[in-house]
């Protein structure tokens, strides 16, 4: 249980962090909304989307938070650099590790920046999703996200009209996920972060150019590779371990998981290829390794790694770095639709991630019970509400108990009722527009003739 002095200390630290990045916002309104957004991420909010974060913060509508992500003038790269400096001060250690991986965000539509049917490692299958490449920094003091890049498939970069509609700059070209990872590595190495190791999954580890970049930068690595990866003297890396004697496998924990220590059998082989010499005294100082992890209960399940480290590096050290890849931090899903959000949302999310070592949903014109036209010519009739759902009833019953929003002009119960009405109005409008589009499709009505 967290005691009161510790909670107060965390709150003061968070306020110091807000002051540190506040000058990156030119107006007081986005600074306040940024604080509300980050506090919502830290709070007991079920889904970290604009609607629920705005309700938790005590706003009357989500328009303010959505404008912060989609329209307000501030540079997410400046926030990224400020946070990276903050992480270096709080978590930096000489043996720090940079962890690279991509995360998929499943989507239903086709207008979210970079969305298409593609393989998502998060879902474990091909889905209609966005892909973001992320970098986290880890040390014995903690870990935090420090960088991000949105992956844009060729189907997007070759369609400039579609990119402009999603607010993607015209100069943005196609880059593979490996190229995005290289750019983040170079940015991290040029920053104040003390980095001794880099680890990533097989999508990046199998690229020879990526490994050479790290070797030329003098950074050690432990990178996952496919079992079919070519290795020196053997057509497949798993062939190096196929005939390994029983005593070659050591039982080692690669870190604690949700159910306790993650224990596997590990084996390591120093590869004959010499990576680097110190020519002043002609002594070998670095070398490549091959590393394998075998399940205790299923010996046929083997995962392979290529490593590059100092000559005196132990197997336990390599295992520790490999274990960080399976214990990395990831972003929670958020509902976003324009280009700015997938960059701006994670930029603000790193504030709460650093303290704890995108795109916004389509903006609904009008406020409250107004009757301004919205998508498809449908009108927001304040008299039209969808029926109460089980989830909505739970929200109303939990009003005033699950969160303590900022001071309001009305009671928490009235605030929850107002938000319930607002939400059900928007859901009714969305349902009507959906039914109208479906009817137009059935009748074969041309797009220009639709209301």
C-alpha positions as CSV (number, residue, x, y, z in Angstrom):
1,X,0.0,0.0,0.0
2,X,1.4,3.4,-0.9
3,X,1.8,5.8,2.0
4,X,0.8,9.4,1.9
5,X,4.3,10.9,1.9
6,X,5.3,8.8,-1.1
7,X,2.2,9.9,-3.0
8,X,2.9,13.5,-2.2
9,X,6.5,13.1,-3.4
10,X,5.3,11.5,-6.7
11,X,2.8,14.3,-7.2
12,X,5.5,17.0,-6.6
13,X,7.8,15.1,-9.1
14,X,5.0,15.1,-11.7
15,X,4.4,18.8,-11.2
16,X,8.2,19.4,-11.7
17,X,7.9,17.4,-14.9
18,X,5.0,19.6,-16.1
19,X,6.9,22.7,-15.4
20,X,9.9,21.3,-17.3
21,X,8.0,20.7,-20.5
22,X,5.4,23.5,-20.1
23,X,7.4,26.1,-22.0
24,X,7.1,23.9,-25.2
25,X,3.4,25.0,-25.3
26,X,3.0,28.7,-26.3
27,X,-0.5,29.2,-24.6
28,X,-1.8,28.4,-21.2
29,X,-4.8,26.4,-22.6
30,X,-2.7,23.6,-24.2
31,X,-0.5,23.5,-21.1
32,X,-3.5,22.8,-18.9
33,X,-4.9,20.3,-21.3
34,X,-1.5,18.5,-21.4
35,X,-1.6,18.2,-17.6
36,X,-5.2,16.9,-17.7
37,X,-4.2,14.4,-20.4
38,X,-1.2,13.0,-18.6
39,X,-3.0,12.8,-15.2
40,X,-5.8,10.9,-17.0
41,X,-3.3,8.4,-18.3
42,X,-2.1,7.9,-14.7
43,X,-5.6,7.7,-13.3
44,X,-8.1,4.8,-13.1
45,X,-9.5,5.3,-16.6
46,X,-10.8,2.2,-18.3
47,X,-9.9,3.1,-21.9
48,X,-7.3,5.8,-22.5
49,X,-9.3,7.6,-25.3
50,X,-10.2,11.3,-25.6
51,X,-13.8,10.9,-24.3
52,X,-12.9,9.1,-21.1
53,X,-9.8,11.1,-20.4
54,X,-11.8,14.3,-20.8
55,X,-14.6,13.1,-18.5
56,X,-12.1,12.1,-15.9
57,X,-10.4,15.5,-16.1
58,X,-13.8,17.2,-15.5
59,X,-14.2,18.7,-19.0
60,X,-17.7,19.2,-20.4
61,X,-16.7,17.7,-23.8
62,X,-13.6,16.0,-25.3
63,X,-13.1,18.9,-27.8
64,X,-10.3,20.4,-25.8
65,X,-8.2,17.2,-25.5
66,X,-8.9,16.4,-29.1
67,X,-7.7,19.8,-30.2
68,X,-4.6,19.3,-28.1
69,X,-3.7,16.2,-30.2
70,X,-5.0,17.3,-33.6
71,X,-4.9,21.0,-34.0
72,X,-3.0,22.8,-31.2
73,X,0.5,24.2,-32.2
74,X,3.3,22.4,-30.4
75,X,6.2,20.2,-31.6
76,X,6.1,16.6,-30.4
77,X,9.8,16.2,-31.3
78,X,10.6,18.9,-28.8
79,X,8.7,17.0,-26.1
80,X,10.5,13.9,-27.1
81,X,13.9,15.5,-26.7
82,X,12.9,17.1,-23.4
83,X,11.7,13.8,-22.0
84,X,14.8,11.9,-23.2
85,X,17.0,14.4,-21.3
86,X,14.7,13.9,-18.2
87,X,15.0,10.1,-18.5
88,X,18.8,10.4,-18.8
89,X,18.9,12.3,-15.5
90,X,16.6,10.0,-13.6
91,X,17.3,6.6,-15.1
92,X,20.6,6.9,-16.9
93,X,23.3,4.3,-16.0
94,X,26.5,3.3,-17.9
95,X,25.1,-0.1,-18.8
96,X,21.7,1.2,-20.0
97,X,19.8,-0.7,-22.6
98,X,17.8,0.6,-25.6
99,X,14.9,-1.7,-26.4
100,X,13.3,-1.6,-29.9
101,X,10.0,-3.1,-30.9
102,X,6.9,-2.4,-32.9
103,X,3.3,-2.4,-31.6
104,X,0.1,-2.8,-33.6
105,X,-3.1,-0.8,-33.0
106,X,-6.1,-2.6,-34.4
107,X,-8.5,-0.3,-36.3
108,X,-11.9,-0.7,-37.9
109,X,-11.8,2.0,-40.5
110,X,-9.5,3.0,-43.4
111,X,-8.7,6.7,-42.7
112,X,-6.4,6.3,-39.7
113,X,-2.8,7.3,-40.7
114,X,-0.9,4.2,-41.9
115,X,-3.8,1.8,-41.4
116,X,-4.1,-1.3,-43.7
117,X,-4.3,-5.0,-43.4
118,X,-0.8,-6.1,-42.2
119,X,0.7,-8.4,-39.7
120,X,0.6,-7.3,-36.1
121,X,2.9,-8.9,-33.6
122,X,0.6,-7.6,-30.8
123,X,-2.4,-9.4,-32.2
124,X,-0.4,-12.3,-33.5
125,X,-2.1,-12.3,-36.9
126,X,-2.9,-10.1,-39.9
127,X,-5.3,-7.3,-38.9
128,X,-6.5,-4.0,-40.1
129,X,-4.1,-1.9,-38.0
130,X,-1.5,0.8,-37.6
131,X,2.1,-0.1,-36.7
132,X,4.3,2.1,-34.5
133,X,8.0,1.5,-33.9
134,X,9.0,2.4,-30.3
135,X,12.2,2.7,-28.3
136,X,12.4,2.3,-24.5
137,X,15.3,2.9,-22.2
138,X,16.0,0.5,-19.3
139,X,18.4,0.4,-16.4
140,X,18.4,-0.9,-12.9
141,X,16.6,2.3,-11.9
142,X,13.6,1.7,-14.1
143,X,12.5,2.1,-17.7
144,X,10.6,4.6,-19.9
145,X,9.6,5.1,-23.5
146,X,12.0,7.6,-25.2
147,X,11.1,7.6,-29.0
148,X,8.5,6.6,-31.5
149,X,7.9,6.5,-35.3
150,X,4.8,5.7,-37.2
151,X,5.2,3.1,-40.0
152,X,3.6,4.2,-43.3
153,X,3.1,1.4,-45.8
154,X,3.7,2.1,-49.5
155,X,-0.1,2.1,-50.1
156,X,-0.1,5.3,-48.2
157,X,3.1,7.0,-49.3
158,X,2.2,6.4,-53.0
159,X,-1.2,8.1,-52.5
160,X,-0.4,11.7,-51.6
161,X,-4.1,12.8,-51.5
162,X,-4.8,10.2,-48.9
163,X,-1.7,11.4,-46.9
164,X,-2.8,15.0,-47.1
165,X,-6.3,14.1,-45.8
166,X,-4.6,12.4,-42.8
167,X,-2.3,15.5,-42.3
168,X,0.8,13.6,-43.3
169,X,3.5,15.9,-44.6
170,X,4.3,15.7,-48.4
171,X,8.0,15.2,-47.7
172,X,7.3,12.0,-45.8
173,X,8.5,9.0,-47.9
174,X,8.3,5.3,-47.4
175,X,10.7,3.9,-44.8
176,X,10.9,0.3,-43.6
177,X,10.5,-0.5,-40.0
178,X,14.2,-1.3,-39.9
179,X,15.0,2.1,-41.3
180,X,12.8,3.8,-38.6
181,X,14.6,1.7,-35.9
182,X,18.0,2.8,-37.2
183,X,17.0,6.5,-37.1
184,X,15.8,6.1,-33.5
185,X,19.1,4.4,-32.6
186,X,21.2,7.2,-34.1
187,X,19.0,9.8,-32.3
188,X,19.4,7.9,-29.0
189,X,23.2,7.6,-29.4
190,X,23.5,11.3,-30.1
191,X,21.5,12.2,-27.0
192,X,22.5,12.3,-23.3
193,X,21.3,8.7,-22.8
194,X,24.1,6.4,-21.7
195,X,23.6,3.3,-23.8
196,X,25.8,0.2,-23.7
197,X,23.4,-2.3,-25.2
198,X,20.6,-2.5,-27.8
199,X,18.1,-5.3,-28.0
200,X,15.3,-6.0,-30.5
201,X,13.2,-8.8,-31.9
202,X,13.9,-10.8,-35.0
203,X,12.3,-8.3,-37.4
204,X,15.3,-6.1,-36.8
205,X,17.9,-8.6,-35.6
206,X,17.9,-10.4,-38.9
207,X,19.1,-7.3,-40.8
208,X,22.8,-7.4,-41.3
209,X,23.0,-3.6,-41.9
210,X,21.3,-2.9,-38.6
211,X,23.8,-5.1,-36.8
212,X,26.7,-3.5,-38.6
213,X,25.4,-0.1,-37.6
214,X,25.5,-1.0,-34.0
215,X,29.0,-2.6,-34.2
216,X,30.4,0.5,-36.0
217,X,28.9,2.6,-33.2
218,X,30.6,0.6,-30.6
219,X,27.4,-0.6,-28.9
220,X,26.8,-4.1,-27.7
221,X,23.7,-5.9,-28.7
222,X,21.6,-9.0,-28.1
223,X,19.2,-9.3,-31.1
224,X,16.6,-12.0,-31.6
225,X,16.9,-13.8,-35.0
226,X,14.9,-16.5,-36.8
227,X,16.1,-20.1,-36.3
228,X,16.8,-20.1,-40.1
229,X,19.3,-17.2,-39.8
230,X,22.6,-17.9,-41.5
231,X,25.6,-18.3,-39.2
232,X,29.3,-18.6,-39.7
233,X,30.1,-22.2,-40.6
234,X,26.5,-23.4,-40.5
235,X,23.6,-22.7,-42.9
236,X,21.2,-22.2,-39.9
237,X,21.9,-20.8,-36.5
238,X,19.9,-23.5,-34.7
239,X,22.2,-26.0,-36.3
240,X,25.0,-24.7,-34.0
241,X,23.0,-25.9,-31.0
242,X,21.4,-29.0,-32.4
243,X,24.3,-31.3,-31.3
244,X,25.2,-29.4,-28.1
245,X,25.8,-31.7,-25.1
246,X,23.5,-31.5,-22.1
247,X,26.1,-29.7,-20.0
248,X,26.2,-26.8,-22.5
249,X,22.7,-25.7,-21.4
250,X,22.5,-23.7,-18.2
251,X,19.3,-23.0,-16.2
252,X,19.2,-19.2,-15.9
253,X,16.4,-16.7,-15.1
254,X,16.2,-13.8,-17.6
255,X,14.1,-11.7,-15.2
256,X,10.9,-11.7,-13.3
257,X,7.5,-12.0,-15.0
258,X,3.9,-11.8,-13.9
259,X,4.2,-15.3,-12.4
260,X,7.7,-15.1,-11.0
261,X,11.2,-15.7,-12.4
262,X,11.3,-16.6,-16.1
263,X,13.6,-19.6,-16.1
264,X,14.9,-21.2,-19.3
265,X,17.8,-23.3,-20.5
266,X,20.4,-21.2,-22.2
267,X,23.5,-22.0,-24.3
268,X,26.0,-19.6,-25.8
269,X,28.8,-20.0,-28.4
270,X,31.5,-17.6,-29.2
271,X,31.6,-17.3,-33.0
272,X,34.9,-17.5,-34.8
273,X,34.4,-14.1,-36.5
274,X,36.4,-11.4,-34.7
275,X,34.5,-8.1,-34.6
276,X,37.0,-5.6,-33.3
277,X,40.6,-5.1,-32.2
278,X,42.3,-2.6,-30.1
279,X,45.3,-1.9,-32.4
280,X,47.3,-0.1,-29.8
281,X,48.1,-3.2,-27.8
282,X,46.7,-5.7,-30.3
283,X,44.3,-7.4,-28.0
284,X,40.8,-8.7,-28.8
285,X,38.2,-6.5,-27.0
286,X,34.9,-7.5,-28.7
287,X,33.4,-10.6,-30.3
288,X,30.2,-11.9,-31.7
289,X,28.1,-14.6,-30.0
290,X,25.3,-17.0,-30.8
291,X,22.8,-17.5,-28.0
292,X,19.9,-19.9,-27.7
293,X,17.0,-20.2,-25.2
294,X,15.2,-23.5,-24.7
295,X,11.9,-24.0,-22.8
296,X,12.1,-26.3,-19.7
297,X,8.8,-28.0,-20.5
298,X,9.1,-28.1,-24.3
299,X,12.8,-28.7,-25.3
300,X,11.8,-28.4,-29.0
301,X,10.9,-24.7,-28.5
302,X,14.2,-22.8,-29.1
303,X,14.7,-19.1,-29.6
304,X,17.9,-17.8,-31.1
305,X,19.9,-14.6,-30.7
306,X,23.0,-13.0,-32.1
307,X,25.1,-10.9,-29.7
308,X,28.0,-8.5,-29.8
309,X,29.8,-7.8,-26.6
310,X,33.1,-7.3,-24.7
311,X,35.3,-10.3,-24.5
312,X,34.8,-10.7,-20.8
313,X,31.0,-10.7,-21.0
314,X,29.3,-13.6,-19.3
315,X,26.4,-15.7,-20.4
316,X,24.4,-14.3,-17.5
317,X,24.9,-10.8,-18.8
318,X,23.7,-11.8,-22.3
319,X,20.7,-13.5,-20.8
320,X,19.8,-10.4,-18.8
321,X,19.8,-8.2,-21.9
322,X,17.8,-10.8,-23.9
323,X,15.2,-11.0,-21.1
324,X,14.6,-7.2,-21.3
325,X,13.1,-7.7,-24.7
326,X,10.3,-9.8,-23.3
327,X,9.7,-7.3,-20.5
328,X,9.4,-4.1,-22.4
329,X,6.8,-1.3,-21.9
330,X,4.2,-0.8,-24.6
331,X,1.6,1.8,-25.3
332,X,-2.1,1.3,-24.5
333,X,-4.4,1.5,-27.5
334,X,-6.1,4.8,-28.1
335,X,-8.6,5.9,-30.7
336,X,-7.0,8.3,-33.1
337,X,-7.6,9.2,-36.8
338,X,-5.4,12.0,-38.0
339,X,-1.6,12.1,-38.6
340,X,-0.7,14.2,-35.5
341,X,-2.2,11.8,-33.0
342,X,0.0,8.7,-33.5
343,X,3.0,11.0,-32.9
344,X,1.5,13.5,-30.4
345,X,-0.3,11.0,-28.3
346,X,2.7,8.8,-27.6
347,X,4.8,11.9,-27.0
348,X,2.5,12.9,-24.1
349,X,2.2,9.2,-23.0
350,X,5.9,9.2,-22.4
351,X,5.4,11.9,-19.7
352,X,3.6,9.4,-17.5
353,X,5.9,6.6,-18.5
354,X,8.9,8.6,-17.5
355,X,7.3,9.7,-14.3
356,X,6.6,6.0,-13.5
357,X,9.8,4.2,-14.4
358,X,-2.6,9.4,-32.6
359,X,-4.6,10.6,-33.6
360,X,-7.8,11.9,-31.9
361,X,-11.2,10.4,-32.6
362,X,-13.0,12.4,-35.3
363,X,-13.9,15.8,-33.8
364,X,-17.7,16.2,-33.5
365,X,-18.7,19.7,-34.6
366,X,-20.7,21.6,-32.1
367,X,-21.1,21.2,-28.3
368,X,-23.7,19.9,-26.0
369,X,-27.2,19.8,-27.6
370,X,-26.3,22.0,-30.6
371,X,-27.8,21.1,-34.0
372,X,-24.9,21.8,-36.4
373,X,-24.4,19.6,-39.4
374,X,-22.0,16.7,-39.1
375,X,-20.7,14.0,-41.4
376,X,-23.1,12.7,-44.0
377,X,-25.6,15.5,-43.4
378,X,-26.9,13.9,-40.2
379,X,-28.0,16.3,-37.5
380,X,-27.3,16.1,-33.8
381,X,-30.8,16.1,-32.4
382,X,-30.5,16.5,-28.6
383,X,-33.8,14.7,-28.2
384,X,-32.3,11.5,-29.7
385,X,-30.4,9.2,-27.4
386,X,-29.4,5.6,-27.7
387,X,-30.7,3.2,-25.0
388,X,-28.7,2.9,-21.8
389,X,-26.2,0.0,-22.1
390,X,-24.8,-2.1,-19.2
391,X,-21.4,-0.2,-19.5
392,X,-23.2,3.2,-19.3
393,X,-25.2,2.1,-16.2
394,X,-21.9,1.0,-14.6
395,X,-20.4,4.4,-15.2
396,X,-23.4,6.2,-13.7
397,X,-23.4,3.9,-10.6
398,X,-19.6,4.4,-10.2
399,X,-19.9,8.3,-10.4
400,X,-18.2,10.0,-7.6
401,X,-16.4,6.8,-6.4
402,X,-13.8,5.8,-9.0
403,X,-12.2,9.2,-9.6
404,X,-11.7,12.6,-8.1
405,X,-11.8,15.1,-11.0
406,X,-10.6,18.7,-10.8
407,X,-13.1,21.2,-9.2
408,X,-16.3,21.4,-11.2
409,X,-19.1,23.9,-11.7
410,X,-21.5,21.0,-10.8
411,X,-21.5,18.0,-8.6
412,X,-19.7,14.8,-9.7
413,X,-23.1,13.1,-10.1
414,X,-24.5,15.9,-12.3
415,X,-21.2,15.8,-14.3
416,X,-21.5,12.1,-14.9
417,X,-25.2,12.5,-16.0
418,X,-24.2,15.3,-18.4
419,X,-21.5,13.2,-19.9
420,X,-23.8,10.2,-20.3
421,X,-26.3,12.4,-22.2
422,X,-23.5,13.8,-24.4
423,X,-22.1,10.4,-25.2
424,X,-25.5,8.8,-26.0
425,X,-26.3,11.8,-28.3
426,X,-23.1,11.2,-30.3
427,X,-23.7,7.5,-30.4
428,X,-27.2,8.1,-31.8
429,X,-25.8,10.4,-34.5
430,X,-23.1,7.8,-35.4
431,X,-25.7,5.1,-35.7
432,X,-28.0,7.1,-37.9
433,X,-25.1,8.0,-40.2
434,X,-24.0,4.4,-40.4
435,X,-27.5,3.2,-41.3
436,X,-27.8,6.0,-43.9
437,X,-24.5,5.0,-45.6
438,X,-25.4,1.3,-45.6
439,X,-28.8,2.1,-47.2
440,X,-27.1,4.3,-49.8
441,X,-24.7,1.4,-50.6
442,X,-27.6,-1.1,-50.9
443,X,-29.5,1.3,-53.3
444,X,-26.4,2.0,-55.3
445,X,-26.7,5.8,-54.8
446,X,-23.6,7.7,-56.1
447,X,-21.4,9.4,-53.5
448,X,-22.1,12.9,-54.8
449,X,-25.9,12.3,-54.6
450,X,-25.9,11.3,-51.0
451,X,-27.2,13.7,-48.4
